[in-house]
Amino acid sequence: RRVERTTERFGFEEDLEPIPALPLGVADVSVAELTAAYTAFPNLGIRVEPFLLTEVRSGEGEVLFKHEREEKRVCDAAPAYVMHSLLRGVVRRGTASRLSRYGLSYVAGKTGTTSDYRDAWFVGYTADVVTTVWVGFDRPKTIASGGYAGELAVPIWGQFMKRATRGDKPQWFALPSNVIGVNVCRVSGKLPSGGCDSVQVVNRDN
């Protein structure tokens, strides 16, 4: 139920089945909802409502419509930052590491591949742009055996974002004051003891 409430706060409107695998992402959601949910991470817990039109003007230049940005805090800054840090790991050393080929090793994001290879997606972001690529069929069927998102969706995302960002690297947000970085033991994942000789220095940049 806690996971279900979290999905509601982040803007997912589907009636998600409350099963143990729900936190793993087994439910079907739309690309628009997924992209909007991820806006909370570069904004440290503030979700931005998607929109189609920024402004409409008449032939004489009169402003007929102007979009007003809609924002909502869906979680505290600290957990949003921790999630952001995990998503940076996906790009630095995980399933989206090939983004370095496009000069995008500084971004954050998450790949997704369904167990029957029907869907492959990647949602990622810079400090000011969030985009999602989904590869699949309108009528679900297997894309290809071994059709992982890292091989299918990530290259498309990388090519698009390389052009969309034009090489710009906006500055990430500051580390929240209530988040503290520490060194951990590579073996146990816990705080290192005096005899630990395999210490990993946790990277404190964003």
Solvent accessible surface area in square Angstrom, and as a share of the most:
residue,aa,sasa,rsa
1,R,152,0.55
2,R,192,0.70
3,V,56,0.32
4,E,25,0.11
5,R,105,0.38
6,T,49,0.29
7,T,24,0.14
8,E,93,0.42
9,R,109,0.40
10,F,20,0.08
11,G,21,0.20
12,F,29,0.12
13,E,155,0.69
14,E,68,0.31
15,D,141,0.73
16,L,15,0.07
17,E,117,0.53
18,P,96,0.61
19,I,65,0.33
20,P,135,0.85
21,A,33,0.26
22,L,16,0.08
23,P,86,0.54
24,L,152,0.76
25,G,59,0.57
26,V,80,0.46
27,A,33,0.25
28,D,114,0.59
29,V,53,0.31
30,S,50,0.32
31,V,65,0.37
32,A,66,0.51
33,E,28,0.12
34,L,24,0.12
35,T,28,0.16
36,A,2,0.01
37,A,5,0.04
38,Y,27,0.10
39,T,20,0.12
40,A,0,0.00
41,F,21,0.09
42,P,13,0.08
43,N,49,0.25
44,L,31,0.15
45,G,0,0.00
46,I,46,0.24
47,R,27,0.10
48,V,19,0.11
49,E,66,0.29
50,P,70,0.44
51,F,97,0.40
52,L,178,0.89
53,L,105,0.52
54,T,90,0.52
55,E,56,0.25
56,V,53,0.30
57,R,139,0.51
58,S,29,0.19
59,G,85,0.82
60,E,161,0.72
61,G,33,0.31
62,E,113,0.51
63,V,65,0.37
64,L,108,0.54
65,F,95,0.39
66,K,127,0.54
67,H,36,0.16
68,E,140,0.63
69,R,145,0.53
70,E,101,0.45
71,E,92,0.41
72,K,124,0.52
73,R,125,0.46
74,V,4,0.02
75,C,25,0.15
76,D,95,0.49
77,A,31,0.24
78,A,18,0.14
79,P,70,0.44
80,A,1,0.00
81,Y,15,0.06
82,V,77,0.44
83,M,77,0.35
84,H,1,0.00
85,S,54,0.35
86,L,111,0.55
87,L,7,0.03
88,R,17,0.06
89,G,10,0.09
90,V,25,0.15
91,V,3,0.02
92,R,78,0.28
93,R,170,0.62
94,G,32,0.31
95,T,88,0.51
96,A,0,0.00
97,S,47,0.31
98,R,72,0.26
99,L,0,0.00
100,S,65,0.42
101,R,176,0.64
102,Y,45,0.17
103,G,46,0.44
104,L,3,0.02
105,S,55,0.36
106,Y,32,0.12
107,V,0,0.00
108,A,0,0.00
109,G,0,0.00
110,K,81,0.34
111,T,9,0.05
112,G,11,0.11
113,T,50,0.29
114,T,45,0.26
115,S,116,0.75
116,D,65,0.33
117,Y,53,0.20
118,R,81,0.30
119,D,29,0.15
120,A,0,0.00
121,W,60,0.21
122,F,0,0.00
123,V,0,0.00
124,G,0,0.00
125,Y,0,0.00
126,T,0,0.00
127,A,26,0.20
128,D,101,0.53
129,V,52,0.30
130,V,29,0.17
131,T,25,0.15
132,T,25,0.14
133,V,22,0.13
134,W,102,0.36
135,V,35,0.20
136,G,25,0.24
137,F,87,0.36
138,D,141,0.73
139,R,212,0.77
140,P,87,0.55
141,K,115,0.49
142,T,73,0.43
143,I,40,0.21
144,A,51,0.39
145,S,111,0.71
146,G,24,0.24
147,G,4,0.04
148,Y,111,0.42
149,A,1,0.00
150,G,10,0.10
151,E,93,0.42
152,L,52,0.26
153,A,0,0.00
154,V,0,0.00
155,P,20,0.13
156,I,86,0.44
157,W,0,0.00
158,G,0,0.00
159,Q,104,0.46
160,F,109,0.45
161,M,0,0.00
162,K,111,0.47
163,R,204,0.74
164,A,50,0.38
165,T,14,0.08
166,R,209,0.76
167,G,57,0.55
168,D,89,0.46
169,K,135,0.57
170,P,41,0.26
171,Q,160,0.71
172,W,28,0.10
173,F,36,0.15
174,A,83,0.64
175,L,71,0.36
176,P,16,0.10
177,S,119,0.77
178,N,111,0.57
179,V,25,0.15
180,I,145,0.74
181,G,21,0.21
182,V,67,0.39
183,N,60,0.31
184,V,35,0.20
185,C,14,0.09
186,R,155,0.56
187,V,130,0.75
188,S,64,0.41
189,G,50,0.48
190,K,145,0.62
191,L,129,0.64
192,P,45,0.28
193,S,84,0.55
194,G,90,0.87
195,G,75,0.73
196,C,32,0.19
197,D,142,0.73
198,S,30,0.19
199,V,61,0.35
200,Q,61,0.27
201,V,100,0.58
202,V,49,0.28
203,N,89,0.45
204,R,130,0.47
205,D,86,0.45
206,N,27,0.14
